[in-house]
């Protein structure tokens, strides 16, 4: 995120509000959070904010390219402020932890469709599923009783 979130909002033609600033800050501090996670972080910072106000703010910010909406299958949408590149994500099936993975090739798109059906492809979105190191280690550790 820009060092000056208010200027960033203005650059994108958006009104600067306490809610939008708090939502941007929460997403920056807690990448890959759900809208509910963002709402909880915003409430800690500015007090009362409705769930709908948070959903509206993340929607506007995503529509203007200030945050990225990630929608893993079977999970609520998550948000991050790492935009402008074509990176991917790893998600733990056990605990839900999500982490960024850079493109294998490093330029957009980093993957090519076998048949592009005439489309001009400019982005590839990949989500890798597995288990994080902590969950794997927990399964391997002996239980005490």
Legacy VTK file of the C-alpha trace (Angstrom):
# vtk DataFile Version 3.0
C-alpha trace
ASCII
DATASET POLYDATA
POINTS 145 float
0.000 0.000 0.000
1.117 3.581 -0.606
2.741 5.382 2.320
-0.174 7.847 2.120
-3.437 5.910 1.886
-5.490 9.109 1.615
-3.529 10.186 -1.466
-3.970 6.694 -2.916
-7.743 6.932 -2.507
-7.769 10.361 -4.136
-5.624 9.132 -7.055
-8.336 6.577 -7.774
-11.132 9.143 -7.544
-12.434 7.871 -4.219
-13.636 9.948 -1.317
-11.350 9.690 1.704
-13.306 8.370 4.684
-12.231 7.040 8.058
-13.813 3.695 7.168
-11.918 3.317 3.892
-8.636 4.332 5.513
-9.198 1.847 8.330
-10.132 -0.936 5.888
-7.019 -0.269 3.771
-4.890 -0.324 6.918
-6.448 -3.542 8.178
-5.898 -5.296 4.846
-2.311 -4.093 4.750
-1.638 -5.297 8.303
-3.521 -8.601 7.911
-3.211 -9.778 4.289
-5.466 -12.609 3.147
-8.130 -11.801 5.741
-11.819 -12.240 5.101
-14.212 -9.292 5.248
-15.145 -10.419 8.765
-11.436 -10.404 9.747
-11.122 -6.912 8.281
-14.225 -5.753 10.188
-12.795 -7.050 13.459
-9.473 -5.244 12.874
-11.263 -2.023 11.871
-13.442 -2.101 15.013
-10.299 -2.294 17.134
-8.945 0.822 15.386
-11.961 3.088 14.979
-14.727 1.552 17.041
-18.137 0.743 15.657
-18.488 -0.060 11.974
-21.208 -2.139 10.404
-20.444 -5.339 8.592
-22.152 -3.877 5.510
-19.879 -0.798 5.596
-16.834 -3.094 5.552
-18.272 -5.173 2.690
-19.018 -1.965 0.773
-15.505 -0.605 1.385
-13.664 -3.782 0.347
-15.881 -4.005 -2.726
-15.114 -0.434 -3.802
-11.395 -0.852 -3.061
-11.266 -4.097 -5.058
-13.250 -2.598 -7.950
-10.723 0.264 -8.131
-7.712 -2.057 -7.987
-6.485 -0.922 -4.575
-6.938 -4.373 -3.050
-7.161 -7.809 -4.568
-10.083 -10.137 -3.925
-9.088 -13.818 -3.745
-11.939 -16.307 -3.843
-10.779 -19.843 -3.017
-13.302 -22.589 -3.718
-15.475 -23.330 -0.703
-14.092 -20.379 1.280
-15.123 -16.780 1.815
-13.365 -14.128 -0.249
-10.080 -12.867 1.167
-8.349 -9.563 0.539
-4.794 -8.292 0.176
-3.122 -5.066 -0.887
-0.507 -6.769 -3.066
-1.831 -5.700 -6.451
-0.259 -5.045 -9.813
1.551 -8.328 -10.143
0.391 -11.806 -11.097
1.266 -13.839 -8.012
-0.525 -16.925 -6.744
-1.449 -18.433 -3.386
-0.908 -21.512 -1.231
-3.724 -22.466 1.150
-3.512 -24.998 3.972
-6.418 -27.436 3.894
-6.138 -27.962 7.651
-5.865 -24.488 9.191
-6.682 -22.204 6.246
-3.384 -20.302 6.330
-2.749 -18.539 3.011
0.586 -17.366 1.672
1.787 -15.689 -1.515
3.700 -17.559 -4.225
5.470 -15.636 -6.958
4.954 -16.608 -10.585
7.226 -19.328 -11.895
8.120 -17.237 -14.938
7.893 -13.809 -13.359
5.830 -11.956 -15.937
2.130 -11.689 -16.629
0.672 -14.114 -17.413
3.089 -16.632 -15.992
1.032 -19.573 -17.245
-0.370 -20.151 -20.721
-3.643 -21.843 -21.528
-3.394 -24.911 -23.736
-6.144 -23.362 -25.880
-6.837 -19.662 -25.363
-10.000 -19.831 -27.530
-9.017 -16.546 -29.132
-8.803 -14.676 -25.819
-6.025 -12.191 -25.165
-4.875 -13.638 -21.825
-3.387 -11.079 -19.434
-3.550 -12.854 -16.072
-3.418 -16.339 -14.604
-4.870 -17.073 -11.166
-3.709 -20.213 -9.425
-4.434 -21.469 -5.930
-2.293 -24.320 -4.646
-3.904 -26.427 -1.907
-2.024 -28.540 0.623
-0.981 -28.431 4.262
1.257 -25.841 5.881
4.466 -26.896 7.666
2.885 -26.397 11.108
-0.050 -28.713 10.342
2.244 -31.353 8.814
4.523 -31.192 11.878
1.546 -31.437 14.247
0.417 -34.636 12.518
3.904 -36.114 12.808
4.512 -35.275 16.452
3.821 -38.026 18.980
0.802 -37.460 21.140
1.269 -37.335 24.866
-1.272 -38.694 27.202
LINES 1 146
145 0 1 2 3 4 5 6 7 8 9 10 11 12 13 14 15 16 17 18 19 20 21 22 23 24 25 26 27 28 29 30 31 32 33 34 35 36 37 38 39 40 41 42 43 44 45 46 47 48 49 50 51 52 53 54 55 56 57 58 59 60 61 62 63 64 65 66 67 68 69 70 71 72 73 74 75 76 77 78 79 80 81 82 83 84 85 86 87 88 89 90 91 92 93 94 95 96 97 98 99 100 101 102 103 104 105 106 107 108 109 110 111 112 113 114 115 116 117 118 119 120 121 122 123 124 125 126 127 128 129 130 131 132 133 134 135 136 137 138 139 140 141 142 143 144
